[in-house]
Amino acid sequence: MIVFKFLAITLLISLAMGFSVGDNYVLDKNYKVTIHGTSNHDDWDETVGKVTGNGIVSTNKDESFDLNELNIKMDVYSITSKSSIMNNKTYSALKADTYANIIFELTSPLKSVKAASAGSLVSAKGSLSIAGVKKLISVQVKVFMPKPGTLVFEGVQSIKMTDFGISPPTALFGMLTTGDVITLHFKTSFVNQ
């Protein structure tokens, strides 16, 4: 009886501390994250070179899975384009000296996701922090499980820079202006550790 009470108390403390049941998944190096934007001259693209992340996944009896936690960090100084001027404008606009990462954290677990071969479309709700401003967002994501122990997330998300307190960068004394909306394209692979 004492052992049962001890286990029950331990479980309650673990739950109160945010302990999640499931397997730990980490972001594999096989990822691609790009940013697309517009300007009054040409469209532009940037690549995010350094992304890290982890998640907690539990498998259900019906072979679906629950994504209990997901955290992703994108290193602002790893964002590059074809132009060093554009790179510096990006780092300045994102306040990289103070906020070195763009961070996404899942705020609502995804329950009973089916691991369909064609992918399952889910709505992931989370917080996105850019340049010190945190906003709740909903992202439409296609989830694949190509093999046991591997999860692939693929999607496109439009973001207004001004929603995060970012002034769209300009150049050439204001003659070149960028559009307010950028589009984040991502394909990430998480593997069970």
C-alpha positions in Angstrom: 0.0 0.0 0.0 2.8 2.4 0.8 4.5 1.6 -2.5 1.3 2.3 -4.4 0.9 5.7 -2.6 4.5 6.6 -3.4 4.0 5.7 -7.1 0.8 7.7 -7.2 2.4 10.8 -5.6 5.4 10.5 -7.9 3.1 10.3 -11.0 1.2 13.4 -9.8 4.3 15.4 -9.2 5.7 14.4 -12.6 2.5 15.5 -14.3 2.5 18.8 -12.4 6.1 19.4 -13.6 5.0 19.0 -17.3 6.4 15.4 -17.7 5.2 14.0 -21.0 4.7 10.3 -21.7 6.1 9.1 -24.9 9.2 8.7 -27.0 11.7 11.5 -27.6 12.1 12.5 -31.2 14.8 14.9 -32.4 15.2 16.9 -35.6 17.3 15.0 -38.2 19.8 16.9 -40.3 17.6 16.1 -43.3 15.5 19.3 -43.3 14.8 22.2 -45.6 13.5 25.6 -44.4 13.2 28.5 -46.8 11.7 32.0 -46.6 10.2 33.6 -49.6 9.4 37.3 -49.9 8.5 40.0 -52.4 9.8 43.5 -53.1 9.0 46.3 -55.5 11.9 45.1 -57.7 12.2 41.3 -57.4 11.0 38.4 -55.3 13.7 37.1 -52.9 14.5 33.8 -51.1 16.5 32.9 -48.1 17.5 29.6 -46.6 17.6 28.8 -42.9 20.9 26.9 -42.4 20.7 25.8 -38.7 17.5 24.4 -37.2 17.2 22.3 -34.1 14.1 20.7 -32.5 12.7 17.9 -30.4 9.3 16.4 -29.7 7.5 13.8 -27.6 5.4 11.2 -29.4 3.3 8.4 -28.1 1.9 5.6 -30.2 -1.8 4.5 -29.8 -3.2 1.0 -30.0 -4.9 1.8 -33.4 -1.4 2.7 -34.8 -2.2 6.4 -34.7 0.1 8.7 -32.7 -0.1 11.7 -30.4 2.3 14.6 -30.8 2.5 15.7 -27.1 5.3 18.3 -27.5 7.2 20.0 -30.3 9.8 22.7 -30.1 11.8 24.1 -33.0 14.5 26.7 -33.0 15.8 28.5 -36.1 19.2 30.3 -35.8 18.6 33.8 -37.2 22.3 34.2 -38.1 22.1 31.1 -40.2 19.5 32.7 -42.5 21.3 33.5 -45.8 20.4 34.8 -49.3 22.5 35.5 -52.4 23.3 39.0 -51.1 25.3 39.9 -48.0 23.4 43.2 -48.0 20.1 41.3 -47.7 21.6 39.1 -45.0 22.6 42.1 -42.9 19.2 43.7 -43.4 17.5 40.4 -42.3 19.7 40.2 -39.1 19.0 43.8 -38.3 15.2 43.5 -38.9 15.0 40.3 -36.8 17.1 41.9 -33.9 19.5 39.0 -34.1 21.9 40.5 -31.6 19.2 40.3 -28.9 17.0 37.5 -30.2 19.2 34.9 -31.8 16.5 32.3 -32.5 13.0 32.1 -34.1 11.1 29.7 -31.9 8.0 27.6 -32.5 6.4 25.7 -29.6 3.4 23.5 -29.9 0.7 24.6 -27.4 -2.0 22.1 -28.1 -1.1 18.4 -28.5 -2.0 16.7 -31.8 -4.1 13.6 -30.9 -4.8 10.4 -32.9 -2.8 11.4 -36.0 -3.1 8.7 -38.6 0.2 7.7 -40.2 -1.2 7.6 -43.8 1.3 7.0 -46.6 0.0 10.0 -48.5 0.3 12.1 -45.3 -2.3 13.4 -42.9 -3.2 17.1 -42.9 -3.4 18.5 -39.4 -3.7 22.0 -37.8 -0.9 22.5 -35.4 -1.5 25.3 -32.8 1.5 26.9 -31.2 3.4 30.0 -30.3 5.8 31.6 -32.7 8.5 34.0 -31.3 10.2 36.3 -33.7 12.4 39.3 -32.7 11.1 39.2 -29.1 7.4 39.1 -30.0 5.4 35.9 -29.3 2.1 35.2 -31.2 -0.2 32.2 -31.2 -0.6 30.8 -34.7 -2.2 27.8 -36.4 -0.2 26.0 -39.1 -1.6 23.5 -41.6 1.0 20.7 -41.7 1.1 17.5 -43.7 2.5 14.7 -41.5 4.1 11.5 -42.8 5.5 8.5 -41.1 7.6 6.9 -43.8 8.8 4.2 -41.4 8.4 3.5 -37.7 10.4 6.0 -35.6 10.5 8.7 -38.3 8.0 11.6 -38.6 8.1 14.1 -41.5 6.4 17.5 -41.2 5.8 19.5 -44.4 4.0 22.8 -44.9 3.8 26.5 -45.9 3.1 29.4 -43.5 2.5 33.0 -44.4 3.6 35.6 -41.8 3.1 39.3 -41.7 6.3 40.9 -40.4 4.5 43.9 -38.9 2.5 41.4 -36.7 5.9 40.8 -34.9 6.9 44.4 -34.7 9.3 44.1 -37.7 9.5 46.9 -40.2 9.9 45.4 -43.7 13.5 46.1 -44.8 14.3 48.7 -47.3 17.5 49.5 -49.3 18.9 52.1 -51.7 17.6 55.0 -49.6 14.1 53.6 -49.6 13.9 53.0 -53.4 13.8 49.2 -52.7 11.1 48.1 -50.4 10.1 44.6 -49.3 6.5 43.3 -48.9 5.1 42.8 -45.4 4.2 39.2 -46.0 6.8 36.4 -46.0 6.2 32.8 -46.7 8.0 30.1 -44.7 8.3 26.7 -46.5 9.5 23.8 -44.4 10.1 20.0 -44.6 11.5 18.6 -41.4 12.2 15.0 -40.4 12.2 13.9 -36.7 13.6 10.6 -35.6 13.1 8.5 -32.5 16.1 8.6 -30.1 
